[in-house]
Amino acid sequence: MTLGDVKAIFFYASLFPAFIDISALTLPDISTILLITAVTVGGIKLVYAYTATKIMLMGKELAIENKARLVSGCLMVGAGTYLITKT
């Protein structure tokens, strides 16, 4: 998992010209915008990583890791089979 998702950062940064007068920006303004964009995109990914770690630890404590893998695998195979047979 990357903390600096370049595609997401460029996407959000591309929205700024709709809200900010580009000709009035100074170097500190640009660096602030880039920093805020990187922190918000990276911050969300940190929350995702933290949540995934907690869920993994909870699954190990409850000893359901293999059952969860089996159920999720069956769901994925079932969904794939459905999509292949659907015409």
N, C-alpha and C positions, 0 to 999 in steps of 0.2 A: 504494500500500500504506500502510495506516495503522499507526502504531506504537502507538496507543492504541485498540485495538479495543474499543469501548464494550460491545458485546454480550458479548464474552468476559470482560471485566472484571466486568460485572454478574453473569454466570453464576458465575464463581469466587467472587465476593464473596457471592453468595447461599448458597454452601455453608458459609461460616464459622459461621453460627449453629448448625449441627449439631455443631461441634467446640469452640466457644468460648461461654462464658456471657456473653450480651449485656449483662445487667444489671450485670456487674462491669467493663465496659469504660470506660476514661477517654479523653479526647480524644487524648493521645499514642498510646494503643493503636490507636484508630481510624485515625489518620493513618499509623501504621506498617503496619497491614493494607492500607490503600489503596495505599501506596507499594510494598509488596512485590507486590501484585497487578498494579499497572501495570508494574513493572519486569519481572516474569516474563512477562507477556503480550507486552510490547514487546520484551523480550530475544529471545524466540522468533522474532518477526517480523524482528528485526535479523539473526538467524542465517539465516533464509530469504532475506532480501535479499542478504546477503553470499554465500551459496551460489549464488544465481541469477546474481550478477555474475561469480563465478569461472567458472561453466559457460558464460556468454556469451563471456567472454574466451577460454576454452579452445576454444570452437567457432570463434571468429574466427581463432585461431592455426592451427587445423587446416583452415581453409577448407572447413568442412562446413555452414556456416550455411544455404545455400540447399537443400542436400540434406536437412538436418534438418527444415526447414520443409516441404518436399515430402512427406517420409515422415510427419511428424506430421499434416499436412493430409489425406493419404490415409487414415491411421488414423482420424481423426475422421469423415471422410466415410463410410468403411466402417462404423464403429460406428453412425452415424446411419442409414445405409441398413439395416443389420441390425435396428435397433430399429423402424424404420418398417415393414419387411416382416414382422416377427415378430408373429404373432397367436395 
